[in-house]
Amino acid sequence: MTINYDEKRSFYRMSVDCHVEFSRPGSSETFKGDGKNLSANGVKFITDEKLNEGDELDVIVHPVIQTVTPLSAKAKVVRVVHDEDNGKYIVGLSMQEVV
């Protein structure tokens, strides 16, 4: 019996259509990204901003549906892949604390 990689995850990932706003702690400079999926403890998004694994960020996930409250969290970058076709970065975050 083979187990699909997705089935090994602790939390199910949901595809989402949302906007991600993020900054480095203590900085007023904010950056934007397009959310791709969300789980109970993480988010994946695409951005023009180069980030590094281990970076700590203040993140706000803004749902497209205005009646849903944005999610604010302190997060850590756990994965960064540079898409050479479009020059953007695919970023995976682990949420450390919901604020």
C-alpha positions as CSV (number, residue, x, y, z in Angstrom):
1,M,0.0,0.0,0.0
2,T,1.4,3.4,-1.0
3,I,0.7,6.5,0.9
4,N,0.3,9.7,-1.1
5,Y,2.6,12.5,0.2
6,D,-0.4,14.8,0.8
7,E,-1.9,12.2,3.1
8,K,1.1,12.4,5.5
9,R,0.5,16.0,6.3
10,S,-0.8,16.9,9.7
11,F,-3.3,19.3,8.4
12,Y,-5.3,19.4,5.1
13,R,-4.4,22.3,2.7
14,M,-7.2,24.2,1.1
15,S,-6.8,26.1,-2.1
16,V,-7.6,29.8,-1.5
17,D,-8.0,33.0,-3.5
18,C,-6.7,35.7,-1.1
19,H,-4.2,38.5,-0.8
20,V,-1.3,38.3,1.6
21,E,0.3,41.3,3.1
22,F,3.6,40.9,5.0
23,S,6.4,42.8,6.7
24,R,9.4,42.1,8.7
25,P,8.9,42.7,12.5
26,G,9.6,46.3,13.5
27,S,9.5,47.5,9.8
28,S,6.7,49.7,8.4
29,E,7.5,48.6,4.9
30,T,4.9,46.1,3.6
31,F,4.9,43.7,0.7
32,K,2.1,41.8,-1.1
33,G,1.6,38.4,-2.4
34,D,-1.1,36.1,-3.8
35,G,-2.3,33.3,-1.6
36,K,-2.4,29.8,-3.1
37,N,-3.3,27.5,-0.1
38,L,-3.9,27.6,3.6
39,S,-3.8,25.0,6.3
40,A,-4.3,25.1,10.1
41,N,-0.6,26.1,10.6
42,G,0.7,27.5,7.3
43,V,0.1,29.5,4.2
44,K,1.7,29.3,0.7
45,F,1.8,32.4,-1.5
46,I,3.6,33.9,-4.5
47,T,5.4,37.2,-4.3
48,D,7.9,39.4,-6.1
49,E,9.9,39.9,-2.8
50,K,12.9,37.7,-2.2
51,L,12.6,36.0,1.2
52,N,14.9,33.5,2.9
53,E,14.2,30.4,4.9
54,G,14.1,31.3,8.5
55,D,12.9,34.9,8.0
56,E,10.3,35.9,10.5
57,L,7.3,37.9,9.2
58,D,4.2,39.6,10.4
59,V,1.5,38.4,8.0
60,I,-2.1,39.3,7.2
61,V,-4.2,37.0,5.0
62,H,-7.0,39.0,3.4
63,P,-9.8,36.8,2.0
64,V,-11.5,38.0,-1.2
65,I,-14.9,37.7,0.5
66,Q,-15.2,40.8,2.5
67,T,-17.4,39.3,5.2
68,V,-14.6,37.0,6.4
69,T,-12.2,38.5,8.9
70,P,-8.5,38.7,7.8
71,L,-6.1,36.4,9.6
72,S,-3.1,38.1,11.3
73,A,-0.1,36.0,12.4
74,K,3.5,35.9,13.2
75,A,5.1,33.4,10.8
76,K,8.4,31.9,9.8
77,V,9.5,31.2,6.2
78,V,10.0,27.5,5.8
79,R,10.3,27.2,2.0
80,V,11.2,29.5,-0.8
81,V,11.3,28.4,-4.5
82,H,12.3,30.9,-7.2
83,D,10.2,30.5,-10.3
84,E,12.6,31.4,-13.1
85,D,9.8,31.5,-15.7
86,N,8.2,34.6,-14.1
87,G,10.8,35.8,-11.6
88,K,8.5,35.4,-8.7
89,Y,9.0,33.5,-5.4
90,I,6.8,30.7,-4.1
91,V,6.9,31.0,-0.3
92,G,5.7,28.6,2.4
93,L,5.1,29.9,5.9
94,S,4.6,28.2,9.2
95,M,2.4,30.3,11.4
96,Q,4.0,30.6,14.9
97,E,1.3,32.7,16.5
98,V,-2.1,34.0,15.5
99,V,-2.5,37.6,16.7
